[in-house]
């Protein structure tokens, strides 16, 4: 049987941050075709940070789209569940409630 302490190893604030960042990355994955179109239409002035960002994304749009969707989904999923398998492998537990109950 799974112990409650082992089931959640992510701090609630980190969970909220993961879901928010995951949603942002997932949205970026959706917006990649528009970002690429802005670059090809010369919308941004050369030499600006936005121009450099759109140039990098437009160089390999499908890679950035897959990256955004995959990493966004992983962050949303782990944030919603409160469990990170990589944390489990590395024996990291940022959930203070579980840490305090062990003492």
Backbone as XML, in Angstrom:
<?xml version="1.0"?>
<chain id="A" units="angstrom">
  <residue number="1" name="UNK">
    <atom name="N" x="0.834" y="-1.177" z="0.000"/>
    <atom name="CA" x="0.000" y="0.000" z="0.000"/>
    <atom name="C" x="0.885" y="1.248" z="0.000"/>
  </residue>
  <residue number="2" name="UNK">
    <atom name="N" x="0.479" y="2.261" z="-0.749"/>
    <atom name="CA" x="1.265" y="3.488" z="-0.878"/>
    <atom name="C" x="1.026" y="4.374" z="0.326"/>
  </residue>
  <residue number="3" name="UNK">
    <atom name="N" x="2.111" y="4.816" z="0.919"/>
    <atom name="CA" x="2.058" y="5.713" z="2.059"/>
    <atom name="C" x="1.775" y="7.134" z="1.582"/>
  </residue>
  <residue number="4" name="UNK">
    <atom name="N" x="1.015" y="7.915" z="2.331"/>
    <atom name="CA" x="0.710" y="9.300" z="1.948"/>
    <atom name="C" x="1.979" y="10.135" z="1.839"/>
  </residue>
  <residue number="5" name="UNK">
    <atom name="N" x="2.965" y="9.848" z="2.683"/>
    <atom name="CA" x="4.230" y="10.579" z="2.647"/>
    <atom name="C" x="4.979" y="10.325" z="1.344"/>
  </residue>
  <residue number="6" name="UNK">
    <atom name="N" x="4.864" y="9.125" z="0.805"/>
    <atom name="CA" x="5.545" y="8.785" z="-0.443"/>
    <atom name="C" x="4.774" y="9.248" z="-1.672"/>
  </residue>
  <residue number="7" name="UNK">
    <atom name="N" x="3.482" y="9.507" z="-1.520"/>
    <atom name="CA" x="2.651" y="9.858" z="-2.670"/>
    <atom name="C" x="2.825" y="11.310" z="-3.096"/>
  </residue>
  <residue number="8" name="UNK">
    <atom name="N" x="3.151" y="12.195" z="-2.179"/>
    <atom name="CA" x="3.313" y="13.615" z="-2.514"/>
    <atom name="C" x="4.697" y="14.056" z="-2.052"/>
  </residue>
  <residue number="9" name="UNK">
    <atom name="N" x="5.546" y="14.415" z="-3.020"/>
    <atom name="CA" x="6.897" y="14.846" z="-2.673"/>
    <atom name="C" x="7.213" y="16.249" z="-3.186"/>
  </residue>
  <residue number="10" name="UNK">
    <atom name="N" x="6.172" y="17.018" z="-3.525"/>
    <atom name="CA" x="6.363" y="18.380" z="-4.027"/>
    <atom name="C" x="5.609" y="19.357" z="-3.126"/>
  </residue>
  <residue number="11" name="UNK">
    <atom name="N" x="6.273" y="20.428" z="-2.754"/>
    <atom name="CA" x="5.708" y="21.488" z="-1.930"/>
    <atom name="C" x="4.521" y="22.137" z="-2.656"/>
  </residue>
  <residue number="12" name="UNK">
    <atom name="N" x="3.467" y="22.537" z="-1.927"/>
    <atom name="CA" x="2.305" y="23.163" z="-2.583"/>
    <atom name="C" x="2.644" y="24.405" z="-3.413"/>
  </residue>
  <residue number="13" name="UNK">
    <atom name="N" x="3.574" y="25.224" z="-2.952"/>
    <atom name="CA" x="3.961" y="26.404" z="-3.739"/>
    <atom name="C" x="4.651" y="25.972" z="-5.030"/>
  </residue>
  <residue number="14" name="UNK">
    <atom name="N" x="5.484" y="24.947" z="-4.942"/>
    <atom name="CA" x="6.150" y="24.427" z="-6.138"/>
    <atom name="C" x="5.140" y="23.805" z="-7.094"/>
  </residue>
  <residue number="15" name="UNK">
    <atom name="N" x="4.108" y="23.191" z="-6.554"/>
    <atom name="CA" x="3.066" y="22.611" z="-7.406"/>
    <atom name="C" x="2.366" y="23.686" z="-8.221"/>
  </residue>
  <residue number="16" name="UNK">
    <atom name="N" x="2.025" y="24.796" z="-7.566"/>
    <atom name="CA" x="1.368" y="25.909" z="-8.260"/>
    <atom name="C" x="2.297" y="26.479" z="-9.333"/>
  </residue>
  <residue number="17" name="UNK">
    <atom name="N" x="3.570" y="26.619" z="-8.983"/>
    <atom name="CA" x="4.552" y="27.136" z="-9.934"/>
    <atom name="C" x="4.695" y="26.203" z="-11.129"/>
  </residue>
  <residue number="18" name="UNK">
    <atom name="N" x="4.741" y="24.909" z="-10.867"/>
    <atom name="CA" x="4.853" y="23.932" z="-11.961"/>
    <atom name="C" x="3.657" y="24.002" z="-12.908"/>
  </residue>
  <residue number="19" name="UNK">
    <atom name="N" x="2.463" y="24.075" z="-12.338"/>
    <atom name="CA" x="1.263" y="24.134" z="-13.189"/>
    <atom name="C" x="1.264" y="25.413" z="-14.020"/>
  </residue>
  <residue number="20" name="UNK">
    <atom name="N" x="1.620" y="26.536" z="-13.396"/>
    <atom name="CA" x="1.655" y="27.805" z="-14.130"/>
    <atom name="C" x="2.701" y="27.814" z="-15.227"/>
  </residue>
  <residue number="21" name="UNK">
    <atom name="N" x="3.905" y="27.360" z="-14.910"/>
    <atom name="CA" x="4.974" y="27.303" z="-15.911"/>
    <atom name="C" x="4.647" y="26.293" z="-17.002"/>
  </residue>
  <residue number="22" name="UNK">
    <atom name="N" x="4.043" y="25.173" z="-16.608"/>
    <atom name="CA" x="3.643" y="24.169" z="-17.588"/>
    <atom name="C" x="2.594" y="24.695" z="-18.555"/>
  </residue>
  <residue number="23" name="UNK">
    <atom name="N" x="1.631" y="25.436" z="-18.028"/>
    <atom name="CA" x="0.604" y="26.031" z="-18.889"/>
    <atom name="C" x="1.224" y="27.043" z="-19.844"/>
  </residue>
  <residue number="24" name="UNK">
    <atom name="N" x="2.189" y="27.805" z="-19.342"/>
    <atom name="CA" x="2.879" y="28.786" z="-20.185"/>
    <atom name="C" x="3.664" y="28.097" z="-21.308"/>
  </residue>
  <residue number="25" name="UNK">
    <atom name="N" x="4.378" y="27.028" z="-20.991"/>
    <atom name="CA" x="5.129" y="26.295" z="-22.012"/>
    <atom name="C" x="4.195" y="25.608" z="-23.004"/>
  </residue>
  <residue number="26" name="UNK">
    <atom name="N" x="3.102" y="25.051" z="-22.509"/>
    <atom name="CA" x="2.134" y="24.415" z="-23.399"/>
    <atom name="C" x="1.544" y="25.444" z="-24.360"/>
  </residue>
  <residue number="27" name="UNK">
    <atom name="N" x="1.242" y="26.636" z="-23.851"/>
    <atom name="CA" x="0.731" y="27.718" z="-24.690"/>
    <atom name="C" x="1.778" y="28.148" z="-25.717"/>
  </residue>
  <residue number="28" name="UNK">
    <atom name="N" x="3.048" y="28.189" z="-25.295"/>
    <atom name="CA" x="4.111" y="28.541" z="-26.236"/>
    <atom name="C" x="4.182" y="27.514" z="-27.373"/>
  </residue>
  <residue number="29" name="UNK">
    <atom name="N" x="3.982" y="26.245" z="-27.030"/>
    <atom name="CA" x="3.963" y="25.208" z="-28.062"/>
    <atom name="C" x="2.842" y="25.412" z="-29.062"/>
  </residue>
  <residue number="30" name="UNK">
    <atom name="N" x="1.721" y="25.910" z="-28.591"/>
    <atom name="CA" x="0.592" y="26.185" z="-29.486"/>
    <atom name="C" x="0.895" y="27.397" z="-30.371"/>
  </residue>
  <residue number="31" name="UNK">
    <atom name="N" x="1.577" y="28.385" z="-29.815"/>
    <atom name="CA" x="1.845" y="29.645" z="-30.520"/>
    <atom name="C" x="3.057" y="29.612" z="-31.456"/>
  </residue>
  <residue number="32" name="UNK">
    <atom name="N" x="3.784" y="28.515" z="-31.525"/>
    <atom name="CA" x="4.989" y="28.451" z="-32.360"/>
    <atom name="C" x="4.728" y="28.812" z="-33.827"/>
  </residue>
  <residue number="33" name="UNK">
    <atom name="N" x="3.663" y="28.340" z="-34.467"/>
    <atom name="CA" x="3.447" y="28.748" z="-35.856"/>
    <atom name="C" x="3.280" y="30.264" z="-36.024"/>
  </residue>
  <residue number="34" name="UNK">
    <atom name="N" x="2.644" y="30.907" z="-35.054"/>
    <atom name="CA" x="2.469" y="32.359" z="-35.125"/>
    <atom name="C" x="3.796" y="33.092" z="-34.902"/>
  </residue>
  <residue number="35" name="UNK">
    <atom name="N" x="4.595" y="32.571" z="-33.983"/>
    <atom name="CA" x="5.917" y="33.156" z="-33.732"/>
    <atom name="C" x="6.780" y="33.032" z="-34.984"/>
  </residue>
  <residue number="36" name="UNK">
    <atom name="N" x="6.726" y="31.888" z="-35.624"/>
    <atom name="CA" x="7.487" y="31.673" z="-36.855"/>
    <atom name="C" x="7.005" y="32.602" z="-37.969"/>
  </residue>
  <residue number="37" name="UNK">
    <atom name="N" x="5.696" y="32.803" z="-38.045"/>
    <atom name="CA" x="5.147" y="33.701" z="-39.072"/>
    <atom name="C" x="5.571" y="35.147" z="-38.833"/>
  </residue>
  <residue number="38" name="UNK">
    <atom name="N" x="5.671" y="35.559" z="-37.579"/>
    <atom name="CA" x="6.142" y="36.912" z="-37.267"/>
    <atom name="C" x="7.584" y="37.109" z="-37.731"/>
  </residue>
  <residue number="39" name="UNK">
    <atom name="N" x="8.395" y="36.071" z="-37.596"/>
    <atom name="CA" x="9.784" y="36.177" z="-38.039"/>
    <atom name="C" x="9.863" y="36.292" z="-39.563"/>
  </residue>
  <residue number="40" name="UNK">
    <atom name="N" x="9.122" y="35.459" z="-40.259"/>
    <atom name="CA" x="9.192" y="35.481" z="-41.723"/>
    <atom name="C" x="8.594" y="36.744" z="-42.320"/>
  </residue>
  <residue number="41" name="UNK">
    <atom name="N" x="7.687" y="37.404" z="-41.583"/>
    <atom name="CA" x="7.110" y="38.649" z="-42.094"/>
    <atom name="C" x="7.926" y="39.883" z="-41.702"/>
  </residue>
  <residue number="42" name="UNK">
    <atom name="N" x="9.062" y="39.672" z="-41.023"/>
    <atom name="CA" x="9.954" y="40.760" z="-40.577"/>
    <atom name="C" x="9.219" y="41.751" z="-39.687"/>
  </residue>
  <residue number="43" name="UNK">
    <atom name="N" x="8.401" y="41.221" z="-38.779"/>
    <atom name="CA" x="7.606" y="42.051" z="-37.877"/>
    <atom name="C" x="8.478" y="42.767" z="-36.851"/>
  </residue>
  <residue number="44" name="UNK">
    <atom name="N" x="9.480" y="42.060" z="-36.324"/>
    <atom name="CA" x="10.347" y="42.654" z="-35.304"/>
    <atom name="C" x="11.598" y="43.253" z="-35.918"/>
  </residue>
  <residue number="45" name="UNK">
    <atom name="N" x="12.084" y="44.295" z="-35.281"/>
    <atom name="CA" x="13.278" y="44.993" z="-35.734"/>
    <atom name="C" x="14.517" y="44.133" z="-35.447"/>
  </residue>
  <residue number="46" name="UNK">
    <atom name="N" x="15.414" y="44.048" z="-36.405"/>
    <atom name="CA" x="16.622" y="43.241" z="-36.270"/>
    <atom name="C" x="17.482" y="43.742" z="-35.107"/>
  </residue>
  <residue number="47" name="UNK">
    <atom name="N" x="17.996" y="42.781" z="-34.338"/>
    <atom name="CA" x="18.868" y="43.111" z="-33.220"/>
    <atom name="C" x="18.179" y="43.171" z="-31.873"/>
  </residue>
  <residue number="48" name="UNK">
    <atom name="N" x="16.857" y="43.093" z="-31.830"/>
    <atom name="CA" x="16.144" y="43.124" z="-30.550"/>
    <atom name="C" x="16.038" y="41.708" z="-29.983"/>
  </residue>
  <residue number="49" name="UNK">
    <atom name="N" x="15.718" y="41.635" z="-28.714"/>
    <atom name="CA" x="15.591" y="40.326" z="-28.071"/>
    <atom name="C" x="14.426" y="39.547" z="-28.663"/>
  </residue>
  <residue number="50" name="UNK">
    <atom name="N" x="13.332" y="40.210" z="-28.977"/>
    <atom name="CA" x="12.190" y="39.527" z="-29.593"/>
    <atom name="C" x="12.564" y="38.967" z="-30.964"/>
  </residue>
  <residue number="51" name="UNK">
    <atom name="N" x="13.352" y="39.715" z="-31.717"/>
    <atom name="CA" x="13.793" y="39.250" z="-33.027"/>
    <atom name="C" x="14.652" y="37.994" z="-32.878"/>
  </residue>
  <residue number="52" name="UNK">
    <atom name="N" x="15.565" y="38.020" z="-31.922"/>
    <atom name="CA" x="16.445" y="36.864" z="-31.710"/>
    <atom name="C" x="15.626" y="35.652" z="-31.269"/>
  </residue>
  <residue number="53" name="UNK">
    <atom name="N" x="14.663" y="35.868" z="-30.363"/>
    <atom name="CA" x="13.804" y="34.779" z="-29.908"/>
    <atom name="C" x="13.012" y="34.179" z="-31.066"/>
  </residue>
  <residue number="54" name="UNK">
    <atom name="N" x="12.398" y="35.037" z="-31.884"/>
    <atom name="CA" x="11.615" y="34.511" z="-33.011"/>
    <atom name="C" x="12.511" y="33.833" z="-34.038"/>
  </residue>
  <residue number="55" name="UNK">
    <atom name="N" x="13.730" y="34.309" z="-34.201"/>
    <atom name="CA" x="14.671" y="33.684" z="-35.138"/>
    <atom name="C" x="15.040" y="32.274" z="-34.673"/>
  </residue>
  <residue number="56" name="UNK">
    <atom name="N" x="15.293" y="32.124" z="-33.377"/>
    <atom name="CA" x="15.628" y="30.804" z="-32.827"/>
    <atom name="C" x="14.448" y="29.854" z="-32.965"/>
  </residue>
  <residue number="57" name="UNK">
    <atom name="N" x="13.249" y="30.323" z="-32.642"/>
    <atom name="CA" x="12.062" y="29.473" z="-32.738"/>
    <atom name="C" x="11.745" y="29.143" z="-34.192"/>
  </residue>
  <residue number="58" name="UNK">
    <atom name="N" x="11.902" y="30.100" z="-35.090"/>
    <atom name="CA" x="11.585" y="29.880" z="-36.502"/>
    <atom name="C" x="12.592" y="28.956" z="-37.181"/>
  </residue>
  <residue number="59" name="UNK">
    <atom name="N" x="13.778" y="28.785" z="-36.586"/>
    <atom name="CA" x="14.777" y="27.910" z="-37.209"/>
    <atom name="C" x="14.327" y="26.452" z="-37.207"/>
  </residue>
  <residue number="60" name="UNK">
    <atom name="N" x="13.713" y="26.001" z="-36.126"/>
    <atom name="CA" x="13.178" y="24.630" z="-36.036"/>
    <atom name="C" x="11.839" y="24.663" z="-35.295"/>
  </residue>
  <residue number="61" name="UNK">
    <atom name="N" x="10.782" y="25.109" z="-35.967"/>
    <atom name="CA" x="9.505" y="25.289" z="-35.265"/>
    <atom name="C" x="8.902" y="23.997" z="-34.718"/>
  </residue>
  <residue number="62" name="UNK">
    <atom name="N" x="9.019" y="22.893" z="-35.449"/>
    <atom name="CA" x="8.404" y="21.655" z="-34.951"/>
    <atom name="C" x="9.105" y="21.153" z="-33.692"/>
  </residue>
  <residue number="63" name="UNK">
    <atom name="N" x="10.405" y="21.357" z="-33.590"/>
    <atom name="CA" x="11.137" y="20.953" z="-32.395"/>
    <atom name="C" x="10.681" y="21.765" z="-31.190"/>
  </residue>
  <residue number="64" name="UNK">
    <atom name="N" x="10.546" y="23.081" z="-31.363"/>
    <atom name="CA" x="10.101" y="23.934" z="-30.260"/>
    <atom name="C" x="8.656" y="23.642" z="-29.881"/>
  </residue>
  <residue number="65" name="UNK">
    <atom name="N" x="7.844" y="23.287" z="-30.866"/>
    <atom name="CA" x="6.456" y="22.965" z="-30.582"/>
    <atom name="C" x="6.366" y="21.686" z="-29.745"/>
  </residue>
  <residue number="66" name="UNK">
    <atom name="N" x="7.106" y="20.671" z="-30.148"/>
    <atom name="CA" x="7.126" y="19.414" z="-29.387"/>
    <atom name="C" x="7.711" y="19.635" z="-27.998"/>
  </residue>
  <residue number="67" name="UNK">
    <atom name="N" x="8.764" y="20.434" z="-27.905"/>
    <atom name="CA" x="9.381" y="20.750" z="-26.621"/>
    <atom name="C" x="8.375" y="21.434" z="-25.691"/>
  </residue>
  <residue number="68" name="UNK">
    <atom name="N" x="7.659" y="22.418" z="-26.197"/>
    <atom name="CA" x="6.675" y="23.136" z="-25.385"/>
    <atom name="C" x="5.550" y="22.240" z="-24.917"/>
  </residue>
  <residue number="69" name="UNK">
    <atom name="N" x="5.015" y="21.434" z="-25.823"/>
    <atom name="CA" x="3.922" y="20.549" z="-25.456"/>
    <atom name="C" x="4.367" y="19.494" z="-24.446"/>
  </residue>
  <residue number="70" name="UNK">
    <atom name="N" x="5.518" y="18.869" z="-24.699"/>
    <atom name="CA" x="5.978" y="17.786" z="-23.836"/>
    <atom name="C" x="6.336" y="18.288" z="-22.446"/>
  </residue>
  <residue number="71" name="UNK">
    <atom name="N" x="7.201" y="19.289" z="-22.376"/>
    <atom name="CA" x="7.609" y="19.800" z="-21.073"/>
    <atom name="C" x="6.431" y="20.448" z="-20.345"/>
  </residue>
  <residue number="72" name="UNK">
    <atom name="N" x="5.570" y="21.125" z="-21.077"/>
    <atom name="CA" x="4.377" y="21.712" z="-20.468"/>
    <atom name="C" x="3.470" y="20.653" z="-19.866"/>
  </residue>
  <residue number="73" name="UNK">
    <atom name="N" x="3.245" y="19.574" z="-20.605"/>
    <atom name="CA" x="2.398" y="18.494" z="-20.097"/>
    <atom name="C" x="3.014" y="17.849" z="-18.859"/>
  </residue>
  <residue number="74" name="UNK">
    <atom name="N" x="4.321" y="17.601" z="-18.895"/>
    <atom name="CA" x="4.990" y="16.976" z="-17.748"/>
    <atom name="C" x="4.875" y="17.858" z="-16.511"/>
  </residue>
  <residue number="75" name="UNK">
    <atom name="N" x="5.116" y="19.164" z="-16.669"/>
    <atom name="CA" x="5.024" y="20.070" z="-15.520"/>
    <atom name="C" x="3.601" y="20.165" z="-14.982"/>
  </residue>
  <residue number="76" name="UNK">
    <atom name="N" x="2.619" y="20.236" z="-15.868"/>
    <atom name="CA" x="1.222" y="20.289" z="-15.417"/>
    <atom name="C" x="0.847" y="18.993" z="-14.701"/>
  </residue>
  <residue number="77" name="UNK">
    <atom name="N" x="1.242" y="17.862" z="-15.256"/>
    <atom name="CA" x="0.895" y="16.563" z="-14.679"/>
    <atom name="C" x="1.535" y="16.366" z="-13.309"/>
  </residue>
  <residue number="78" name="UNK">
    <atom name="N" x="2.841" y="16.655" z="-13.193"/>
    <atom name="CA" x="3.507" y="16.469" z="-11.899"/>
    <atom name="C" x="3.024" y="17.492" z="-10.876"/>
  </residue>
  <residue number="79" name="UNK">
    <atom name="N" x="2.717" y="18.707" z="-11.319"/>
    <atom name="CA" x="2.189" y="19.705" z="-10.398"/>
    <atom name="C" x="0.804" y="19.348" z="-9.897"/>
  </residue>
  <residue number="80" name="UNK">
    <atom name="N" x="-0.023" y="18.827" z="-10.772"/>
    <atom name="CA" x="-1.383" y="18.452" z="-10.373"/>
    <atom name="C" x="-1.384" y="17.238" z="-9.440"/>
  </residue>
  <residue number="81" name="UNK">
    <atom name="N" x="-0.493" y="16.295" z="-9.681"/>
    <atom name="CA" x="-0.421" y="15.089" z="-8.842"/>
    <atom name="C" x="0.369" y="15.292" z="-7.563"/>
  </residue>
  <residue number="82" name="UNK">
    <atom name="N" x="1.310" y="16.220" z="-7.579"/>
    <atom name="CA" x="2.150" y="16.438" z="-6.403"/>
    <atom name="C" x="3.267" y="15.437" z="-6.271"/>
  </residue>
  <residue number="83" name="UNK">
    <atom name="N" x="3.495" y="14.662" z="-7.300"/>
    <atom name="CA" x="4.540" y="13.639" z="-7.261"/>
    <atom name="C" x="5.465" y="13.796" z="-8.456"/>
  </residue>
  <residue number="84" name="UNK">
    <atom name="N" x="6.769" y="13.850" z="-8.192"/>
    <atom name="CA" x="7.772" y="13.940" z="-9.246"/>
    <atom name="C" x="8.651" y="12.696" z="-9.190"/>
  </residue>
  <residue number="85" name="UNK">
    <atom name="N" x="8.642" y="11.865" z="-10.240"/>
    <atom name="CA" x="9.448" y="10.642" z="-10.221"/>
    <atom name="C" x="10.954" y="10.916" z="-10.137"/>
  </residue>
  <residue number="86" name="UNK">
    <atom name="N" x="11.415" y="12.004" z="-10.719"/>
    <atom name="CA" x="12.846" y="12.325" z="-10.649"/>
    <atom name="C" x="13.230" y="12.665" z="-9.212"/>
  </residue>
  <residue number="87" name="UNK">
    <atom name="N" x="12.364" y="13.383" z="-8.501"/>
    <atom name="CA" x="12.608" y="13.664" z="-7.086"/>
    <atom name="C" x="12.688" y="12.355" z="-6.292"/>
  </residue>
  <residue number="88" name="UNK">
    <atom name="N" x="11.840" y="11.401" z="-6.628"/>
    <atom name="CA" x="11.837" y="10.113" z="-5.934"/>
    <atom name="C" x="13.154" y="9.380" z="-6.169"/>
  </residue>
  <residue number="89" name="UNK">
    <atom name="N" x="13.634" y="9.393" z="-7.405"/>
    <atom name="CA" x="14.907" y="8.731" z="-7.714"/>
    <atom name="C" x="16.086" y="9.377" z="-6.998"/>
  </residue>
  <residue number="90" name="UNK">
    <atom name="N" x="16.049" y="10.697" z="-6.859"/>
    <atom name="CA" x="17.138" y="11.427" z="-6.220"/>
    <atom name="C" x="16.921" y="11.621" z="-4.717"/>
  </residue>
  <residue number="91" name="UNK">
    <atom name="N" x="15.855" y="11.038" z="-4.169"/>
    <atom name="CA" x="15.511" y="11.138" z="-2.750"/>
    <atom name="C" x="15.354" y="12.592" z="-2.304"/>
  </residue>
  <residue number="92" name="UNK">
    <atom name="N" x="14.650" y="13.374" z="-3.114"/>
    <atom name="CA" x="14.351" y="14.766" z="-2.787"/>
    <atom name="C" x="12.880" y="14.838" z="-2.408"/>
  </residue>
  <residue number="93" name="UNK">
    <atom name="N" x="12.603" y="15.554" z="-1.317"/>
    <atom name="CA" x="11.225" y="15.753" z="-0.896"/>
    <atom name="C" x="11.084" y="17.195" z="-0.419"/>
  </residue>
  <residue number="94" name="UNK">
    <atom name="N" x="10.409" y="18.017" z="-1.215"/>
    <atom name="CA" x="10.239" y="19.423" z="-0.856"/>
    <atom name="C" x="8.935" y="19.672" z="-0.113"/>
  </residue>
  <residue number="95" name="UNK">
    <atom name="N" x="8.158" y="18.639" z="0.131"/>
    <atom name="CA" x="6.892" y="18.775" z="0.837"/>
    <atom name="C" x="7.172" y="18.828" z="2.338"/>
  </residue>
  <residue number="96" name="UNK">
    <atom name="N" x="7.048" y="20.004" z="2.939"/>
    <atom name="CA" x="7.393" y="20.201" z="4.348"/>
    <atom name="C" x="6.492" y="19.408" z="5.285"/>
  </residue>
  <residue number="97" name="UNK">
    <atom name="N" x="5.249" y="19.223" z="4.900"/>
    <atom name="CA" x="4.329" y="18.470" z="5.741"/>
    <atom name="C" x="4.818" y="17.032" z="5.922"/>
  </residue>
  <residue number="98" name="UNK">
    <atom name="N" x="5.250" y="16.405" z="4.834"/>
    <atom name="CA" x="5.752" y="15.037" z="4.910"/>
    <atom name="C" x="7.084" y="14.992" z="5.658"/>
  </residue>
  <residue number="99" name="UNK">
    <atom name="N" x="7.927" y="16.006" z="5.477"/>
    <atom name="CA" x="9.216" y="16.046" z="6.163"/>
    <atom name="C" x="9.036" y="16.196" z="7.665"/>
  </residue>
  <residue number="100" name="UNK">
    <atom name="N" x="8.090" y="17.017" z="8.117"/>
    <atom name="CA" x="7.901" y="17.254" z="9.550"/>
    <atom name="C" x="7.273" y="16.057" z="10.250"/>
  </residue>
  <residue number="101" name="UNK">
    <atom name="N" x="6.482" y="15.254" z="9.540"/>
    <atom name="CA" x="5.849" y="14.112" z="10.173"/>
    <atom name="C" x="6.814" y="12.952" z="10.376"/>
  </residue>
  <residue number="102" name="UNK">
    <atom name="N" x="7.954" y="12.968" z="9.701"/>
    <atom name="CA" x="8.945" y="11.909" z="9.871"/>
    <atom name="C" x="9.735" y="12.091" z="11.158"/>
  </residue>
  <residue number="103" name="UNK">
    <atom name="N" x="9.828" y="13.302" z="11.665"/>
    <atom name="CA" x="10.634" y="13.567" z="12.868"/>
    <atom name="C" x="9.944" y="13.187" z="14.129"/>
  </residue>
</chain>
